[in-house]
Amino acid sequence: MKPPLVPLATLLGRELRNVKVEKPFVKFGQAALAKKGEDYFLIKPDCERVPGNPETSFSVFAIFDGHNGISAAIFAKENLLGNVLSAIPQGINREEWLQALPRALVAGFVKTDIEFQQKGETSGTTVTFVVIDGWTVTVASVGDSRCILDTQGGVVSLLTVDHRLEENAEERERVTASGGEVGRLNVFGGNEVGPLRCWPGGLCLSRSIGDTDVGEFIVPIPYVKQVKLSNSGGRLIIASDGIWDALSSAMAAKSCRGIPAELAAKLVVKEALRSRGLKDDTTCLVVDIIPSDQPVLPSTPMKKQNALSSFLFGKRSQTSTNKTTNKLSAVGVVEELFEEGSAMLAERFIHRNFSF
C-alpha cells in the first residue's frame, strides 16, 4: 500500500522549519603564552542538555585569569560548569532551558565563589564563560577577560563589561557607596601610582571569584548577556587581559578575519605580542559559529557606519534592566535576548528561587 500523498505546501513548510532550526557548525582554536602561569581555559564542545541525546548538544568555552595564585582559577575551571547546570530545572525544553540559563549562570558563579572561599585560600580569578546552543550565545563574566563578537559587515560588539575600577565609573560608585575605598597605591613621599584599586586588599577589579581577603565589596555576580545570531553566523574572540591590554576589540577582530579559527587564535596572540611584548599571561580562544555550508567565515571590511553601531551595541550600561523584548541591533544581524549587570543579588533573583 502506497503512503498517502503529502501536499506540497506541507513539504515546503517542513523544509523551511528544518532549515530554520538546523544547528550551525562550531569551530574553534586556542593559543596562549605564559608569563606568570595563572591563565586557564575550558573547552567543552560536546555538552548535552539531556545526557545521551546528541540532539540537545551545546558548547562551553571559558577563560579564567587567576591572580595571587592559581587555586581560584583551577577551582572555577573544575566546578563552575557543574554548578551552573545544577541550577537549571530538569525536564524542560530547549527554549525554557535558554531562558533559565542567564540566572543559572549567576547562581553558578555565586555558588562556586562560596565553595572556594570555604577552602580558606586567598587567590582570585576573572571568569568569562560562554555557552553556545545553536545560534544563541550566552556570556557571563566577572573581571576583565573580554569576549567580543565579530559579525558580517565587520561589526564588532562587546558581549562583556570590563570590571576594572580604573575604567568603570559605575563599579567605582558601587564600591564607594557600599563603604569601600577606591584609590591608587601610595608610595614613599605620598605619591600615588598605578591603577585605581579597592581597599582593603588593593585589587584592581571590582568583581571576581575568590579573593577572600579583599572584603565584601568585590563580588562574584556576573554581567550576563544573551544574543541570537542570524544564520550568517559570527566569530567570538574570548581572551584574557594580556590580549586586551595590547589590542582594541576592533584590532583583534581585524587581525584574524578570513582565517580559520584554528589559526586565528595564534594570529591574535602574535599580534598582541608584536604590539606590546609579553608582559602578562596571554590566552585567546577563537570560536566560529558558521552555517553548515561554509568552511570559514568570510572576510569583510569594516564599514564606518557599522563601527558606530558596534560601539553603541557593545557599550550598553551594565546596570540596565533585563531585556526580553527581542530588540534588534542596529545592523539587524544580532538579536539581543537578555542583558543584566546589576551587582545586587536580590535584583538578579527576583521572583526566582535558587539555593546554594
N, C-alpha and C positions, 0 to 999 in steps of 0.2 A: 504493500500500500504506500502510495506516494505521500510525503508530508504535505500539509496544507500550504498553499502559496501565501507568501508574506507580502503585503503591499509595499511598493517601492518607497513610499514616504516613511514607512516604519523602518525599513532597512537603512535609509539615509539618516533617520533620526538616531538609530543605534550607532552608525558610523561616526556621526558628529559627536555623540556623547563619549564614544571611545576615544576620539581624538582629544577631546577636552580634558579627560581625566588621565591620559597617558602620562606616565611619570617621565621626567627628564633624566638624562644621564648626569651623574655627579662624578667629576674627575678632579683629582687633587694632586698637589705637590707640596713638599716641605723642604725647608733649608734652614740652617742655623749655624751661628758662630758663637763660641762661648768665650766670655771674658771672666765672669765670676762663677759660672756654672749653676745659676739659680733659675734659669728658664726651663719650663717643662711644657709639653704639649700632649694633647689627646686626639687621636684619630680613630673613629669607630664608624665606618661606612655601612655596616650591616646590622644595625639595631632593628628590633621588631617590636611594634606595639603589642602584638599578640604572638608570644613565643611559638616558633614553629610555622608561622604563616608569613611567607616572604611577601605577600601582597600588602602587608602592614609595615613594610620597611621604612626606616628613616635613618639619617646620618647625623653624627655629632662630631664637631671639631672645636677644640678649645686650646687656649694659651693660658699658662699660669706663670707669671713673672714674680718669683719669690724675692724677698728682701729680709735681711738679718737672719739668713739661714735658708735651708731648703725644705724644712719639715712641713710647713704650711702648704707649699706648692705641691709636694708629693701627696699629702693627705687629701687635698682638694681634688687632685687628679684621680685618686683611687676611690673617692667616696661621693663626689658631687653628683655624678650621673644617677647613681642608685637612689640618692636622697630626693632628687627631682622626680624620678619615675614613681617613687613610693608615695608622692604627694598627689598623683593623678588618680582619680577614681577608676576602679576596674569596670570592665564590661560596657564601656561607652564607645560610640562610633568615632570615626576619624575627625569629623567636624567638631564634635564635643571635646575630643582629645586636644585638638589645636586651640580651642577656646580656653581650656583649662591649663594649658601649658604656661602662659605668662605668670600666673600666680603660683603654679607649682615650681617654677624656677626661683621665685622669691623664697618660697618655703624651703627649697633645697639649699639655697645659699645660706640662709639663716641656720638651718639645722647643721650644715657642715661646719659653720663657724662655731656653733655651740659645742659640737662634738670635739672639734680641735682644741678649743680653749680648755676643755676638761682634761686634756693631756698635760696642761701646765707648761707648754712651750710658748716661746715669745716671738717666733718668726711670723711673717705675714706674706700674703701673696695677692697680686691682682688676679682677676679672672675675666676672660672674655669667652663666653660659652655659646656656641652656635648650634641650633637644631634645624635641620633641613628635612622637610617632609613634602615631597613633590615640589611644587613651585613656591611653597610657603617657607619663609626663613624667619626664625625667631632667635633673637640675640639678647643675652643678659650679660651685664658687665659691671664690675667694680674695679676702680683703679684707672690706669692709663694705657692698657693694651687694647688698641683700637681695632675695629672691624669696619671696613668700607665696602661699598657695593659699586661696581662699575658696570653700567648697562649700555645698551646700544645708543649711539649718538655721542659717546664719550661723557655721559653724565655720571659724576662721582658723588655718592651720597654717604654720609656718616650714619652708621647703624648703632653707634655707641656715643657716650658722652665721657669726656676725659674728667676724672675726678682729681685733678691736680689743683691744689689750693692757689697756686700762682696764677692760674688761668681761669678758674671757675668761680666767679663772683657769688653765685647762688650758694655754692658749698661753703664759701668763707662766711657768708651771712648766717647759714645754718649752724656752723660750728660756734661762732661767737654768740649767737642767740641762745645756744644751749649751755653757755658758760665756759666754753673753751677759749683758748687764746691762740691767735694766729699772728705769727711774726717770723722774722728771719733770725738766723743764728747770730748771736752776739759774740764777737771775738775781743781779744785784749784791746783796750782803748775805747770800747763802746761802739765800734764799727759793726754794722750789720752786713752779713754776707750770705750769698746763696739764695735759693728759692724760699718762698713762704712755707712755713711749717706749722703744724698743730702742736701745741704744748698743753700738757706734758707729753713727752715722747719724741717730739721733733720729726714726725712723719710728714712727708710732702703730700701725701694722698689723704683724701677725706673718707674714702671707702675702701675696704679690703676684707679678705678673710684672714682671721688670725689676729696678730698684733695685740695680744692680751695685755701688754704693758703700757699701752698708749691711752687708755681711758675710754669712756663710753661715747666720745664724740666721733670716733672712727667706726663706721657701721658697715655691716656686710650686705646691706639691702641694695640689690642691683637696679640699675636702669635697664628697662626691658623694651624692646621694640620688635614688632612682628609685621612683616610685609609679605605681599604676594607678588611675585614677578609675572610679567607677561610671558607668553610662550616663546619669546625670543631669548629668554634666559638672562644670565648675568654672571659676573665674576666677583667673588668675595676675596678680599685680602685681609687676613687676620694676623696681627703681628704684635710683638712686644715693643716697648718704647725705644729699644735700640734701633728700630726702623723709623719710628715717627719723629725721633729727635733729629734724624738726618734728612728725612724726606717728607714733603707735604703729601696729603692724600692724593692730590692730582698727579704729583710726580711719581709716586709709587705705582699708580694705575697706568700711567703713560709708559713707564719703563718696561712693561711686560705685555702690552696689548698685542694680540695676534699670535702669541706664543703659547704652546700647550702648557697646562697648569704644572706639569711635572718639571718643566724648565723655568717657568715663570717665577716660582718662589726663589730659585737660585739667582735669577736676574735682579729681583728686588733687593735681596741681601747684598749682592755685588754692588748695586748702585748706592745703597746706604753706606757700604764700606768705602767706596770711592769718594763719597761726599764728605764723610766725617771721620773715617777711620774707625777702628774697633775700640770704642770707649765703654761699651756695655754689652751684656748678653743680647744677641740679635737673633730673633726667631721669627719665621714667616711661614704661614700656611696660605696657599692659593687654592681656592675651590671654585671650579666652574660648574654652573648649573645650566645645562645646554639641551636643546631639543635632540631627540634620538637620531635625527638625520644630519647632525652637524658634528664633524670631528673636533672642531675647535671654535671658540667664539671669534667672530670676525673682528678685525682691527678697524676701528672707526675713529676719525679725528675728532678732537674736542671742538665743540661749537660754542662761541662766546655766549649766546643766549642761553644755552643749556648749562653753561658753567654757573650762571647766576641762579638758575633753577635748582641746580645741585646744592648750592650754598644755602638757599632758603629751605630746601627739603631736609638737608642734613643737619642743620643747626637749630632744630626745634628746641624750645625751652624744656629742660629736664623736669620741670615741675608741672608740666601740662597734665591735664586730666586724661583719663582713658579715652582712646579714640576707637570707637566701634562703629563709626559711620561709613567705613569703607571709602575714606577720602582718597582721591586720586592725586598723585604727584603732578607737578606742572607739565611734565612731558608725557604722561599717560602710560609709562612702562612699569611703574611700581604702584601697587595698591596698598595703602597703609591700613593695617587692620587693628593695631594696638600700639600705644606708646604710653609709658608711665615711668617717672623717675623719682617720685617722692621718697625721701629717706624715712618717712614716718610709717612704721609697720602697720599701724591701725588703719591708715588710709589705703594700704595695699590689699588688706584682707577684709575690707568692709563687706558685710553680708556673706562672708565665706567662713567656713570652719576648717582650720588646719591645726594639726597637733604636731609638736616637735618631740 
